[in-house]
Amino acid sequence: MQDGQVQLSAQRVWELMLWHGQDESNLPPAETLRNLSRDTVAALGQLQQMRSQMDALRASLSQVFWICDSSEVRRALLGALGAPPEGDA
């Protein structure tokens, strides 16, 4: 299975975090080393994809926020958006 096709469960992501973390006293069982690099690459790919989706969602919500005149909708969007990312004017 290619990296992009791997579906990682929350448990598997947790195991990857343990293996790549700094707490060597809390490692998962040895059999979880199987496909470690493939799953790590898949997790990083999924993270990159989610970041791109979040950036696009944030840009869309920002457009709605500035176009809309309703103060109630603006308050809801502002709560969902949070502070603007660094570098936005």
Kinemage of the C-alpha trace (Angstrom):
@kinemage 1
@onewidth
@group {chain A} dominant
@subgroup {mainchain}
@vectorlist {calphas} color= white
{ca met a 1} P 0.000 0.000 0.000
{ca gln a 2} L 1.368 3.423 -0.918
{ca asp a 3} L 1.828 6.137 1.711
{ca gly a 4} L -1.059 8.224 0.394
{ca gln a 5} L -3.489 5.296 0.670
{ca val a 6} L -2.740 4.419 4.311
{ca gln a 7} L -5.581 5.220 6.710
{ca leu a 8} L -4.234 5.762 10.206
{ca ser a 9} L -6.352 5.185 13.282
{ca ala a 10} L -6.083 7.459 16.298
{ca gln a 11} L -4.319 4.592 18.097
{ca arg a 12} L -1.733 4.302 15.323
{ca val a 13} L -1.071 8.044 15.349
{ca trp a 14} L -0.606 7.820 19.124
{ca glu a 15} L 1.905 4.955 18.668
{ca leu a 16} L 3.803 6.998 16.082
{ca met a 17} L 3.943 9.921 18.490
{ca leu a 18} L 5.318 7.641 21.211
{ca trp a 19} L 7.988 6.182 18.924
{ca his a 20} L 9.071 9.608 17.722
{ca gly a 21} L 8.698 11.291 21.097
{ca gln a 22} L 11.285 11.856 23.765
{ca asp a 23} L 9.797 9.697 26.516
{ca glu a 24} L 11.627 6.398 25.955
{ca ser a 25} L 10.112 4.908 29.101
{ca asn a 26} L 6.662 4.881 27.470
{ca leu a 27} L 7.255 3.112 24.147
{ca pro a 28} L 4.528 1.076 22.449
{ca pro a 29} L 4.990 -2.688 21.968
{ca ala a 30} L 7.757 -3.776 19.587
{ca glu a 31} L 5.311 -5.182 17.004
{ca thr a 32} L 4.152 -1.621 16.334
{ca leu a 33} L 7.495 -0.982 14.627
{ca arg a 34} L 6.085 -2.779 11.610
{ca asn a 35} L 5.517 -0.233 8.834
{ca leu a 36} L 6.733 2.573 11.101
{ca ser a 37} L 8.336 4.649 8.348
{ca arg a 38} L 5.431 4.105 5.910
{ca asp a 39} L 2.896 5.146 8.549
{ca thr a 40} L 5.001 8.136 9.594
{ca val a 41} L 5.175 9.360 5.992
{ca ala a 42} L 1.410 8.812 5.648
{ca ala a 43} L 0.743 10.761 8.857
{ca leu a 44} L 2.904 13.653 7.711
{ca gly a 45} L 1.121 13.664 4.347
{ca gln a 46} L -2.250 13.746 6.086
{ca leu a 47} L -1.050 16.569 8.327
{ca gln a 48} L 0.083 18.568 5.298
{ca gln a 49} L -3.271 17.976 3.578
{ca met a 50} L -5.225 19.040 6.674
{ca arg a 51} L -3.123 22.183 7.008
{ca ser a 52} L -3.898 23.089 3.397
{ca gln a 53} L -7.607 22.460 3.957
{ca met a 54} L -7.575 24.560 7.130
{ca asp a 55} L -5.827 27.401 5.300
{ca ala a 56} L -8.464 27.297 2.547
{ca leu a 57} L -11.296 27.167 5.094
{ca arg a 58} L -9.818 30.070 7.010
{ca ala a 59} L -9.501 32.126 3.819
{ca ser a 60} L -13.129 31.388 2.885
{ca leu a 61} L -14.394 32.250 6.361
{ca ser a 62} L -12.378 35.452 6.328
{ca gln a 63} L -13.993 36.468 3.037
{ca val a 64} L -17.474 35.828 4.468
{ca phe a 65} L -16.583 37.749 7.616
{ca trp a 66} L -15.572 40.899 5.755
{ca ile a 67} L -18.375 40.749 3.170
{ca cys a 68} L -21.250 40.057 5.561
{ca asp a 69} L -23.081 42.927 7.285
{ca ser a 70} L -24.750 40.909 10.040
{ca ser a 71} L -23.011 41.512 13.356
{ca glu a 72} L -24.265 38.168 14.714
{ca val a 73} L -22.657 36.252 11.847
{ca arg a 74} L -19.508 38.306 12.254
{ca arg a 75} L -19.304 37.454 15.959
{ca ala a 76} L -19.760 33.737 15.210
{ca leu a 77} L -17.109 33.777 12.491
{ca leu a 78} L -14.694 35.740 14.638
{ca gly a 79} L -15.092 33.175 17.401
{ca ala a 80} L -14.443 30.323 14.966
{ca leu a 81} L -11.506 32.021 13.250
{ca gly a 82} L -9.655 33.165 16.313
{ca ala a 83} L -6.708 35.496 15.952
{ca pro a 84} L -5.412 36.149 12.425
{ca pro a 85} L -2.329 34.156 11.413
{ca glu a 86} L 1.029 35.879 11.529
{ca gly a 87} L 1.734 37.911 8.419
{ca asp a 88} L -1.917 38.821 7.671
{ca ala a 89} L -2.604 42.501 7.471
